[in-house]
Amino acid sequence: MAAAADFGVTELRSIVSTFRRGLGDHKEAINRLNVYPVPDGDTGTNMGLTIESVLQELEAAGSSMEASCAAISHGSLMGARGNSGVILSQILRGIASTFSSVDRVDAALLTSAFETSANSAYEAVMKPVEGTILTVVRCASESARTSLDRGAVTVVEVIRAALDGGTVALDDTPNLLPVLKEANVVDAGGAGYLLLLNAMLHVLDGQDMPAAPDELVAAPTIVGFERPDDHGGNGHDVSDLRYEVMYFLEAPDDAIPGFKDVWAGIGDSIVVVGGDGIWNCHVHTNDIGAAIEAAVDVGHPRQIRVTDLAEEVEEERWVREAAARQASEPEPEREQVGCAVVAVSPADGIGRIFHSLGVQELVPGGQTMNPSTADLVAAVERAPAQAVVILPNNRNIVPVAMQVAANTNKSVAVVATTSVPEGFASLLGYDPEADLDANIDTMAAVAADVVVGEVAQAVRDSSSEAGPISRGDWLGIDSGGIKVVRSSLSEAAIRLLDLLIGDDHEIVTIIEGTESSAAETRQITEWIQEHRPGAEIEVHDGGQPHYPYFFGVE
């Protein structure tokens, strides 16, 4: 086919769709490359979710170039996830803003779009770091400009030049970031961006899209991994920053510079994009409260998402598998009830317990793999009742659960459980034939009386109110934070229970995770029998990852 001199809205829409397929093919290869002490291998997923949001906006938009560009801009802003997704949204918004007022895009306009998108990406990051997607986008745009200045007349010539320049820049990212060089990989965000250029050539010149690797060979010519702080830094050590905080901020544009300055003092990997009163904000930090309070000071944050980076990879794997198992199971015939319950569950064993306590619908999810509003709405619609109670069982999922009622014709209320033991306890007050209000009042009251705790292993050296923490230590955690640090799992659990169980408590529920053992559980139960003889002990196999023990004390 002849090289295209220009293109219009039909080709633009096809490019976006092809880019989405390319990201889907390469997503797992990108995600599974992880070379950092803080697991954060979700670059491909985040870019894929961003472009998925763009496709959804395009499907509902008009067919003109202006309407399509508006959909690309809005969809990418509202759907952006993680550093890579937010940066990609700026790239797409830069391209869309350049195309929106024309019917056909020629070589000169495309070159301007590449330059605008590169500038937009850099402007979104407080302290740009070279050797990342930023470098790849900039070098691609510079190569496109050189090609145009040397006489390129078709959009295909410009795109090929951009791809050549971007490929050279991608291969050079390990030389700019030593940690990438040590792992012999390139930057994942940059690799994802090159798929966009390949999608352009596929649509406009018939070139095949790159095939996803059959196996994950860590070579610079394949794909790389996104550093947790790879788009900007202010001196924080990667291993010190545990949480990723994202939200949309409704605030005046002139308040954003000051907002960014506040964030610069509490975190890293800061990306703030948007305009006209709505901003998509992303930061890695240890101070979740301060990250959110900064938004409250200047405007209104919404759709707040907090990800515990230290748990992400293991839990993401488990929840994917749980969701696949749930999808493969046949839907049983269920009797209608007056009021049903939907519960979020992080593990098969926990799910079985929820079912035994009366829950009709389970939604896989937990600390890092938070289910979406759509996931919860779907579960509510499946539930065999017109009135439904939702148990989020995780602090991060409560705000999402609160959105469900507005998106279904059923009557829905949330008991704001922040842990699995709270969810279990709340069901002791559940009556499937009672009305919604009665169930909510009783279940919430029961859940409020539960004292909860958990044991987890430290993934890095740190400090806490309980003393210094070394990587590999076992941590006893209650609702207020880390209370116990011990080198032994059973010792950490016992010392935590010593703090949790009072003289008036009657029931101690122990939920075993995948890292627990029969011997350690026996040590724990024997201690309770000796030191809290009035407490009844219930032990359940939860099967949850990362947390050997959940505790509920009533």
PyMOL commands that set and color helices and strands:
alter all, ss='L'
color gray80, all
select helices_A, chain A and resi 9-31+43-60+65-79+82-99+107-124+133-149+155-176+178-183+188-205+238-240+253-264+288-298+312-328+348-356+373-382+395-401+404-407+420-429+436-448+489-500+518-531
alter helices_A, ss='H'
color red, helices_A
select strands_A, chain A and resi 243-250+267-275+278-285+300-308+340-345+361-364+387-391+411-414+451-457+462-464+467-469+474-478+481-486+507-512+536-541+549-553
alter strands_A, ss='S'
color yellow, strands_A
deselect
rebuild
show_as cartoon
